[in-house]
């Protein structure tokens, strides 16, 4: 996919070093994400994809470095300043993370109830609208265990959009889905990016989704503890000067 994007930088990761206690996972990692693009974070197991996602969403503090969102440092901000940065971020976790005791409408309403002072009528209207955007308005009264895995992923995206964030993080959105359902989810993500101007950061290893949706990607490597390639996925597929990159994108055995 070669859709042109607005070149305004919305996220800047600067000299990021991170890990857990005395275990170093990422070392001196830097990159930018442009407003409105679908940006892919990929790599093999243990390369730091999940760690990077946690840091960029404010869930894990790095050892060193900065995460700037709209030029505001997520870890050097406090109080209302930090809250406003985090409200501009939506997250869809790998398993959807819907509350099983709530129907889909209630799940989507929760961020609005928690973070706004809107009345119940407005909250209901917004929640229905978000479910409509992902094709689930007619399923709003169903419980998470009454719907398919693909529908749970869609509902999780609707909830991530509840507060109208500029940025949505997707953690392995196609994991566990059959090829047709995964393709439908990819199409939804493309439509939301195009029609609403949402910036998507997607952590995935699914090549079909990477090629169908990704405009730019970074590939992390466990041994290097950082980025070994970045660019358009279709261009990276033909990058023969690094065996690790070529092997990954062409599904070759080591």
C-alpha positions in Angstrom: 0.0 0.0 0.0 1.4 3.4 -0.9 -1.1 5.9 0.3 0.4 9.3 0.9 0.3 10.5 4.5 0.4 13.8 6.2 4.1 14.3 7.1 3.5 15.8 10.5 5.3 13.8 13.2 2.8 12.7 15.8 5.1 10.4 17.8 8.8 10.6 18.3 10.8 7.9 20.1 14.2 9.3 21.1 17.2 7.2 22.3 14.9 4.7 24.1 16.6 2.2 26.4 14.3 -0.2 28.3 13.9 -3.6 29.9 12.9 -5.3 33.1 15.1 -4.9 36.2 18.6 -5.9 35.0 17.4 -7.4 31.7 18.0 -5.0 28.8 15.5 -5.5 25.9 15.8 -2.3 23.8 18.9 -0.2 23.5 19.1 3.4 22.1 16.0 3.0 19.8 14.8 6.0 17.9 12.1 6.5 15.2 9.1 8.7 14.4 5.5 8.0 13.5 3.7 10.3 11.1 0.1 11.5 11.6 -2.5 9.4 9.8 -0.3 6.5 8.8 -0.5 2.8 9.7 2.8 2.1 11.3 3.9 -1.5 11.9 6.2 -2.8 14.7 7.4 -6.3 13.9 10.1 -8.8 14.6 10.7 -12.3 16.0 9.8 -13.6 19.4 11.5 -11.8 22.3 12.7 -8.8 20.2 10.9 -6.2 22.3 7.6 -5.6 20.4 5.4 -5.9 23.5 7.9 -3.9 25.6 7.9 -1.1 23.1 4.1 -1.1 23.0 3.9 -0.9 26.8 6.3 2.1 26.9 4.6 4.0 24.1 1.2 3.6 25.8 2.4 4.7 29.2 2.3 1.3 30.9 6.1 0.8 31.4 8.7 3.4 32.2 11.9 3.2 30.1 15.3 3.1 31.6 16.3 6.1 29.5 15.0 8.1 26.5 11.9 10.0 25.6 8.5 9.3 24.1 7.0 12.5 22.6 3.4 12.6 21.5 2.5 15.8 19.7 5.8 17.2 21.1 4.7 16.4 24.7 6.9 14.0 26.7 4.7 11.2 28.1 7.0 10.4 31.0 8.1 13.9 32.0 4.5 15.2 32.2 2.4 15.0 35.3 -1.2 15.5 36.5 -3.6 16.9 33.9 -0.9 17.3 31.3 -0.1 13.5 31.4 -3.8 12.7 31.6 -4.5 14.7 28.4 -1.7 12.9 26.6 -3.0 9.5 27.6 -6.6 10.4 26.6 -5.3 10.9 23.1 -4.3 7.2 23.0 -6.5 4.2 22.5 -5.4 0.6 22.9 -6.7 -2.7 21.5 -5.1 -5.5 23.4 -4.4 -8.9 21.8 -7.4 -10.7 23.3 -9.7 -7.7 23.1 -9.8 -7.4 27.0 -13.5 -6.8 27.0 -15.2 -7.0 30.4 -17.2 -10.3 30.3 -19.8 -9.0 32.7 -20.8 -6.1 30.4 -22.4 -6.2 27.0 -20.7 -4.5 24.0 -22.5 -1.2 24.5 -21.5 -1.1 28.1 -17.9 -1.9 27.3 -17.7 1.0 24.9 -19.5 3.3 27.2 -17.0 2.7 30.1 -14.3 5.1 29.0 -16.9 7.8 28.4 -18.4 7.3 31.9 -14.9 7.3 33.5 -13.3 10.2 31.7 -16.0 12.6 30.7 -18.9 14.5 32.3 -21.3 13.8 29.4 -24.9 12.9 30.3 -26.2 9.3 29.8 -28.0 10.2 26.5 -24.9 11.6 24.9 -22.8 8.6 26.2 -25.2 6.2 24.7 -25.3 8.0 21.4 -21.5 8.1 21.1 -21.2 4.4 22.0 -23.7 3.4 19.4 -21.9 5.5 16.9 -18.5 3.8 17.6 -20.1 0.4 17.4 -21.7 1.4 14.1 -18.3 2.4 12.7 -17.0 -1.2 13.3 -20.2 -2.8 12.0 -21.6 -3.9 15.4 -24.5 -1.6 16.1 -27.0 -4.5 15.9 -24.9 -6.5 18.3 -24.6 -3.9 21.0 -26.6 -5.9 23.6 -24.6 -9.1 23.2 -22.1 -10.2 25.8 -18.5 -10.9 24.8 -18.9 -14.7 25.1 -21.8 -14.6 22.7 -19.8 -13.3 19.8 -16.9 -14.4 17.6 -13.3 -13.6 18.0 -13.4 -11.2 15.1 -16.4 -9.4 16.6 -14.6 -9.1 19.9 -11.6 -7.5 18.1 -14.0 -5.0 16.4 -15.7 -4.2 19.7 -12.3 -3.6 21.3 -11.5 -1.2 18.5 -14.8 0.6 19.1 -13.9 1.0 22.8 -10.4 2.2 21.9 -12.1 4.9 19.8 -14.6 6.0 22.5 -12.7 9.2 23.5 -11.8 10.1 19.9 -8.1 9.5 20.2 -5.7 10.6 17.4 -3.7 7.4 18.0 -4.8 3.8 18.4 -2.4 1.0 19.3 -3.3 -2.5 18.1 -1.6 -5.5 19.7 -1.6 -8.5 17.4 -5.1 -7.7 15.9 -5.2 -10.7 13.6 -4.0 -13.2 16.1 -6.3 -16.2 16.4 -8.5 -15.2 13.4 -9.2 -17.2 10.3 -7.8 -15.6 7.0 -11.2 -14.2 5.9 -11.9 -12.6 9.3 -8.4 -11.2 9.5 -8.8 -9.7 6.0 -12.0 -8.1 7.0 -10.3 -6.6 10.1 -7.5 -5.3 8.0 -10.1 -3.6 5.7 -11.7 -2.0 8.7 -8.4 -0.6 10.0 -7.7 0.8 6.5 -11.1 2.5 6.3 -10.8 4.0 9.8 -7.4 5.4 9.0 -8.6 6.9 5.7 -12.0 8.2 6.8 -11.2 9.4 10.4 -7.5 10.2 10.0 -6.6 7.9 13.0 -2.9 7.0 13.4 -2.6 3.3 13.9 0.5 1.6 15.5 0.2 -2.1 15.0 2.3 -4.8 16.6 2.1 -7.9 14.5 4.0 -10.7 12.8 1.2 -11.6 10.4 2.7 -11.0 6.9 -0.7 -10.6 5.1 -1.7 -7.8 7.5 1.7 -6.2 7.3 1.6 -6.0 3.5 -2.1 -5.1 3.2 -2.2 -2.3 5.8 1.3 -1.1 6.6 2.6 2.1 5.1 5.8 2.0 7.2 7.4 -0.5 9.5 10.3 -1.0 11.8 11.8 -4.5 12.4 13.3 -5.2 15.8 15.9 -7.9 16.5 16.4 -9.7 19.8 20.2 -9.8 19.5 20.7 -6.3 18.3 18.2 -5.0 20.9 16.9 -2.5 18.4 15.9 -1.7 14.9 17.5 -3.6 12.1 15.3 -2.3 9.2 12.7 0.3 8.6 10.6 1.4 5.6 7.7 0.4 3.5 7.0 -3.4 4.0 6.9 -4.1 0.3 10.4 -2.6 0.0 11.7 -4.4 3.0 10.6 -7.7 1.5 13.2 -7.2 -1.2 15.9 -6.1 1.1 18.6 -8.7 0.5 21.5 -7.1 2.3 20.3 -8.4 5.7 19.4 -12.1 5.9 17.3 -11.6 9.0 15.0 -9.2 7.3 14.8 -11.1 4.0 14.1 -14.4 5.8 11.3 -12.8 7.9 9.5 -11.1 5.0 9.8 -14.1 2.7 8.9 -16.8 5.3 12.1 -18.7 4.7 13.7 -21.2 7.1 17.0 -20.1 8.7 
